[in-house]
């Protein structure tokens, strides 16, 4: 991806969330969010020693985690 592609990406202007904001959104503890980010179980960005999260990435991640247990009606 080129710099120009990145600048025109819909996620480019998406604000970065702190772990506390992400924890509230996901209904998890802040330390759990940081641990999941460290283990690459949650989409995250590492900026120096700080973890940040994009809302769009979290929405896509939560949707991918949902697994339907319902069977189609015949």
N, C-alpha and C positions, 0 to 999 in steps of 0.2 A: 504494500500500500504506500503510495506516495504521500508527501506532506499535503498536497492539494486535496487528495482523496480524503485524508483524515480531517482536514478542515471543513469539508462538506458533508462529513458523516453526521447522521442525526444525533449520535452520542456525544459529539464534540462539545456542544453547549450544555449538556446535561450536568447539573451541579453535582459535585462530589459530596457524599455523605460521610460523616464521622461514624465510628463504630457504635456510638450511643444511638444515633438516628437509625442506623441499620438494625440494631437490636430491637428497637421499638417497633419498626416496620415488620420484622420477622417474628416478633414475639419471643425472642431469645434473650439470654443474658449477654451483656457486652463482652465478657471474657470468652463466651462460647463463640461469638461472631469472630473475634480475633483469632481464636484457635482454629476455626474452620477456614479462615482466610490463609493462615500460615500453612495448613495442610492441603491447600488448593481444593477444598471442598466447597468453596464459595467464591464467586467471581469478585476479585478485589484488585486494587492497585496499591503498590508499596511505594510511598514517596518518602525517601529517607527512612526514618524509623516509624513513620506513621502509616496506618492503613486507611484507605479511602474506598468508597463504594459508589458505583453509578446506579441510579434508580432503574434505568432501562435494563441493565445487566441483571439486577436482582429480580425484576419482573420476569424476564426470560428464564432465569434459573428456577424461580418458584413454579412457573408453568411446566418446566421440564421435570420437576419433582413429583407432580401430581400424576398418579397412576390410577386409572379407573378400575374398580373391581366389579363394576356392573357388567352383566352379560346382555348382549343385544336381544331384543324381543323378536321372536320369530313369528 
